[in-house]
Amino acid sequence: MPNWTKSIESLELIQPYDGTLVDLTIHGPQREELSAAAAGLPSLQLSARSMCDLELLATGAFSPLERFMGEEDYYNVLHEMRLSSQVLFPIPITLTADRSWLGREGDPLALRDSRNNLLAVMTIAETFTWDRGEEARLVLGTEEPRHPLVAEMGTWGEVCISGPIKVINLPRYYDFVTLRLTPAQVRERLQGLGHSHVVAFQTRNPLHRGHEELTKRAAAEVGGSLLIHPAVGLTKPGDIDHYTRVRVYLTVVERYFDPQRTLLSLTPLAMRMAGPREALWHAIIRRNYGASHFIVGRDHAGPGEDSAGNPFYGPYDAQTMLERYADEIGVKPIAYKELVYVPEEDSYKERSELSPKESFRSLSGTQLREEYQLEGLPLPTWFMREETAQIMTDQYPPRHKQGICVWFTGLSASGKSTTAQLLTTMLLEHGRQVTLLDGDIVRTHLSKGLGFSRQDRDANVLRIGFVASEIVRHHGATVCAAVSPYRTTRNRVREMVGADRFIEVFVDTPIEVCEQRDEKGMYARARQGHITGFTGVDDPYEAPSNPEITLNTVDVTAEENARRIISFLEERGSLGRLPVSMNSATDGGS
């Protein structure tokens, strides 16, 4: 009997972080009564990010958090990575709102999704102001607007609100429903697999054969189960969409993983791309799902490079952070080892284990993009399973068939529209389907009624950006010409479109030249005080810090500038080159 008892106990999963799995959902008569009462309450529509956060709060993934953070917890987390209770928690979880939404302490507030469906009721306990720059510096380590969260923070509300929450409805999904498991459901299924040790693998990328080998080795190393746990909330803008990724996960897990040791589940996590802090946060979240071990990759949750071309975080910063706090959070890190393919054995090995005589193959991320995906070539079967490579090929055409956005920015009368019109014609010559979104035309239709306050200017630019992002998502090309004076807003558009498909063109025309060209007399009226808030006169223009292309329109013609952009697009693979005879004829005509 003692041995049997010991065996049963050994199958118990790790306890939730800080001991209790939070559950904010209500049921039965209380749910019905509150749902009916919510119809008469003031409402706040949640952003996609806040909806993800609310769901993970409600189901206990953020345990021990029971609400969006109040002021004391928030500032403790910023400065010490700890809640006011001194429990380690590295990422602030807040709900922001504009001042106009604020109620008084004790007032109930209905929380709704973008379609106005009721999700929860919060009783307001406190409101407080926050500083975007301070949070960016302390949590992300940067205020660089190329960081996707820094760009997004510009759209958040001015104040944070907090208070007890009763969740009436979790967000409703219609895709991959059987894979969307709460922490309690995941823990139940892991318990059924019969292993107390669980290795969690967080991913926002498709699985290739190196990932297969890594995760299988990790599970075998700890003698436990494997939780493949991709984030399907908000990831890095420009990432492969979760529909494609999950189809890959399903195919690989079903065919190549042991069902008695493997669980695939999706988490609606809104990533912050916060590097080391985020890696620690991911491990805490996975503990709440039942994981005792966590695979932490090279540059885990890194957003790529800043405007100077430097990585935001060091390649091993995340691993170092997690190792430092592993004992405290109770989750052991498993470092992402470099695995390479050994053709002679048709298997993967750690590179450090190879003898000097053994040959191997590997693909860097750059090689994968430039030599295969962007050229439309099938991925090698030693790198990715044939059936999953086909899913990727079907969904992502070569670069010259992918969507692109060429975004002209510069002062009024700088020459943006003229060059954009010529570029549009040249893109059509190359066989691209092109939509021209000119600032003046957009203001007549899409943004009719908006003024020229900073808020209205941002709204106009973001509207153009949204339309552009949809065109690009469907593999079209769009040329946008708008003053778009604020750097943060332009970077927000870059993230909406996808950084690798956004080409920022700075039309760098001196203001005195713009004034000479100004046939509408707008500069003169602004100088005389008849127009206020005019960019370049009494409202600033923030020049791009590192645009893809900078144009000189004083000494160079619009046609020459347009052809320069065409050459740039050809060199990066976004356009197929015209036949030589056509190029020759074009050159002769210019």
Protein Blocks (a to p, Z undefined) as FASTA:
>chain_A
ZZmmmmmmmmpccddehhiacdfbdehjllmmmmmmmmmpccddddfklmmmmmmmmnop
mpcbfbdcdfklmmmmmmnopafkopacfbdcdddddfklpccehiacddddfkopafbd
cddfbdcdddfklmmmmmnopabfklmklmmmmmpcfbdcddddddfbdcddfehklmmc
cfklmmmmmmmnopabdcddddfbdcdfklmmmmmmmmmmnopacdddddfbbcdehiac
fklmmmmmmmmmmmmpcfklcccddddddcehlojmmmmmmmmmmmmnopabdcddehih
iabjafkopafbdfklmmmmmmmmmmmnopacdddddddddfklopaddfklpcfklccd
dddfklmmmmmmmnopacdfklpcfklmmmmmmmmccfklcccdddddddehilpmmmmm
mmmmmmmmnopacddddfklmmmmmmgoiacbfklmmmmmmmmmmmmmmmmmnopacddd
dfklafklmmmmmmmnopklcccddddddfklmmmmmmnommmmmmnopaghiahilocc
dddfbdfbdcdfklpcfklmmmmmmmmmmmnopaccddfklmmmmmmmZZ
